[in-house]
Amino acid sequence: MSRRKTLDLARAAHGCTDVVRAHLSALSQFGHQPEQIEDILVTLVGELHLIRPLSRRTHDGLFLLLVLDRERAHLDLARKELRGIEALL
């Protein structure tokens, strides 16, 4: 179980960028448009990583990353909060 106190944002951003690119590439092969992706969930033993690609053209290539404690997280609420944050941008 992870109880990480800090997160190296540069490393997280780099890794998540690779995940988003790979996911978008794979989905495009099946005919899905990038704006159809709401989020990407990475499930670890003690954490949930929720990646939300921003869909507006002005935010092309950007995403939000939320790292949650798996034991305490409420996934539906986290997704709702990310949608709200995106709407504010």
C-alpha contacts under 8 A as a table, 3 or more apart, distances in Angstrom:
res1	aa1	res2	aa2	distance
1	M	45	V	5.89
1	M	46	G	4.23
1	M	47	E	7.78
2	S	45	V	7.32
2	S	46	G	4.63
2	S	47	E	6.53
2	S	69	D	7.58
3	R	46	G	7.54
3	R	69	D	7.54
4	R	7	L	7.31
7	L	12	A	7.46
8	D	11	R	5.51
8	D	12	A	6.14
9	L	12	A	4.94
9	L	13	A	5.88
10	A	13	A	5.20
10	A	14	H	6.18
11	R	14	H	5.10
11	R	15	G	6.10
12	A	15	G	5.18
12	A	16	C	5.95
13	A	16	C	5.17
13	A	17	T	5.92
14	H	17	T	5.18
14	H	18	D	6.57
15	G	18	D	5.28
15	G	19	V	6.44
16	C	19	V	4.85
16	C	20	V	6.05
16	C	51	I	7.48
17	T	20	V	5.17
17	T	21	R	6.11
18	D	21	R	5.18
18	D	22	A	6.09
19	V	22	A	5.24
19	V	23	H	6.06
20	V	23	H	5.11
20	V	24	L	6.02
20	V	40	I	7.84
20	V	53	P	7.57
21	R	24	L	5.20
21	R	25	S	6.05
22	A	25	S	5.11
22	A	26	A	6.13
23	H	26	A	5.16
23	H	27	L	6.11
24	L	27	L	5.19
24	L	28	S	6.03
24	L	34	P	6.31
25	S	28	S	5.23
25	S	29	Q	6.60
26	A	29	Q	5.38
26	A	30	F	7.09
27	L	30	F	5.20
27	L	31	G	6.56
27	L	32	H	5.42
27	L	33	Q	7.62
27	L	34	P	7.99
28	S	31	G	4.91
28	S	32	H	5.07
28	S	33	Q	6.39
28	S	34	P	7.55
29	Q	32	H	7.48
32	H	36	Q	6.74
33	Q	36	Q	5.54
33	Q	37	I	7.75
34	P	37	I	5.87
34	P	55	S	7.63
35	E	38	E	7.54
35	E	55	S	5.36
37	I	40	I	7.72
37	I	53	P	7.30
38	E	52	R	6.18
38	E	53	P	7.09
39	D	50	L	6.69
39	D	51	I	5.43
39	D	52	R	4.33
39	D	53	P	6.52
40	I	50	L	5.89
40	I	51	I	5.02
40	I	52	R	6.41
41	L	48	L	6.98
41	L	49	H	5.81
41	L	50	L	4.78
41	L	51	I	6.35
42	V	48	L	5.89
42	V	49	H	4.99
42	V	50	L	6.48
43	T	47	E	6.41
43	T	48	L	4.84
43	T	49	H	6.45
44	L	47	E	5.05
44	L	48	L	5.96
44	L	49	H	7.85
45	V	70	R	7.69
46	G	69	D	6.22
46	G	70	R	5.20
46	G	71	E	7.17
47	E	67	V	6.72
47	E	68	L	5.49
47	E	69	D	4.79
47	E	70	R	4.57
47	E	71	E	7.97
48	L	67	V	5.77
48	L	68	L	5.04
48	L	69	D	6.46
48	L	70	R	5.62
48	L	73	A	7.98
49	H	65	L	6.91
49	H	66	L	5.78
49	H	67	V	4.60
49	H	68	L	6.36
50	L	65	L	5.75
50	L	66	L	5.11
50	L	67	V	6.40
50	L	68	L	7.92
50	L	79	R	7.98
51	I	63	F	6.56
51	I	64	L	5.68
51	I	65	L	4.65
51	I	66	L	6.52
52	R	63	F	5.29
52	R	64	L	5.02
52	R	65	L	6.50
52	R	82	L	7.33
53	P	61	G	7.32
53	P	62	L	6.04
53	P	63	F	4.00
53	P	64	L	6.35
54	L	59	H	5.86
54	L	60	D	6.76
54	L	61	G	7.35
54	L	62	L	5.69
54	L	63	F	5.14
54	L	64	L	7.20
54	L	86	E	6.91
55	S	59	H	6.72
55	S	60	D	6.78
56	R	59	H	5.33
56	R	60	D	6.43
57	R	60	D	4.99
59	H	62	L	5.49
64	L	82	L	7.46
68	L	72	R	7.71
68	L	73	A	5.84
69	D	72	R	5.54
69	D	73	A	5.66
70	R	73	A	5.31
73	A	78	A	7.69
74	H	77	L	5.50
74	H	78	A	6.21
75	L	78	A	5.02
75	L	79	R	6.20
76	D	79	R	5.20
76	D	80	K	6.26
77	L	80	K	5.02
77	L	81	E	6.17
78	A	81	E	5.09
78	A	82	L	6.25
79	R	82	L	5.14
79	R	83	R	6.30
80	K	83	R	5.17
80	K	84	G	6.33
81	E	84	G	5.00
81	E	85	I	6.21
82	L	85	I	5.01
82	L	86	E	6.11
83	R	86	E	5.11
83	R	87	A	6.25
84	G	87	A	5.11
84	G	88	L	6.50
85	I	88	L	5.18
85	I	89	L	6.65
86	E	89	L	5.29
